[in-house]
Amino acid sequence: MEDKKLREELTTKFIELGQLAHQLARNNSIQDQQVIKISDEICLIDKRIHEASGKYVPSKEEMRCPSCMTSYEDGAVFCGNCGQNIKEFYESTIENCKTCNSIVKKDSNYCGVCGSRLNI
């Protein structure tokens, strides 16, 4: 029984180490290319999870409406398909995580990608 508990504790520590390495890689505090590559892969997987769950919010640079995902032209204020006020949405609803630059809702407490505490 003690062996199982120690293995669980070891697994927990590996997870903590991985999360820390990911945060440091997103913050450009680690220069190791293998760690950066894995961190980039984690971000891509997280994006795919959000897309599959319907909770994905495109970045402003992707130029897709956050409500209906229709492409829009640079400088558009409203979506031509659904009428969403794009400018207001990006200015009042979301921000970028200061650690990993992922998009997060302004009222979030933690980043869904890197786990960093937000709104401190």
N, C-alpha and C positions, 0 to 999 in steps of 0.2 A: 504494500500500500504506500509506503514511504517513497518507493521508486516512482510510482505513478505521479505522486504529488510533486516530486522534484522535476520530473519530465514536463509537467504542466507549467511549473514555474519557469523552467528553461525556455519553453515555447513562448510564454508571455514576454520574457526578456528579449527574445529574438524579434518579436513583433514590435516591441517598444523601440528597439534599435533600428528596425526598418522604417518605422514612422519618423524617427528623428532624422535618419539619413535622407528620407524623402523631403522633409521640411528644409533641411540644410541645402539640398540640391536645388529646390525651387527658389531658395533665397540666394542662390549663387555663392554659398559658403563652402561648397565642396567642389573641387575641380576634377575629381576622379571621373573619367569618361564612362566607365561601366555603371557607376552609381547614377550618373546623370541620364544615361540611356534607360535604365530601369525606371527611374522616376518619370521620364517622358512617357514610357509605356504605361505606367500607372495612370497618368493623366488621360491618355487616350482611352484606356479601358473605362475609366470613370465617366468620360464623355459619352461613350457608347451605352453605358448603363443608364445614364440620364436620358439619352435619346430613346432607348427602348422602353423606359418607364413613362415617357411622356412628360417628364419634368425638366427636360433640357431647355435651357434658355440660350439662344445664340448670342455670341459676342456682337457688339456693335459693328466690329470690323467685318463680320460675316455678311452683313447687310441682308438679313432675313427677318421678317416680322416676328416678334416674340409670341404673338397670338396664333398666327396661321402659317408661319414659316414661308410665306411668299417673299420672293426677292424684291428689293426696292432699290431705287436709284439713290446715289449719294446726294445728300441734302434734303431728302424727303422728310417731311414732318409727320405725315399720316400714311398709313398703309393703303395702297390703292385697291386692295382686295377686301379687307375687313374694316378699315377705318381706324384701327388702333393708332393712338397718338404715340408714335415711335420715340420722338424726342423726349416727351414727358416720361415715358416708361424708363428709358435709360438714365435719365437724370434723377428721377425720384425713387425708383424701385430697386435698382441694383448697383453694385459697386464691385471692384476687383479686390480679391484677397491680397493683402499686403505681403504675404509670404510666397504664395505660388501663382498669383495673378489670375486665378480662376474667378469666374463670375459667381457672386453670391448675392442673396437678397440682403438689403440693408438692415433688416430686422433680425438676421441670423446671428446666433451666438458663436457658432463655429463654422469653419470652412468645411464643406463636404468632401473636398479633395485631399487637403493636407492635414485637416484637423486643427488648424491654428485657431486660437481664440480671437474672435472679432469684437468690435465695439467695446474696446477696453476703456 
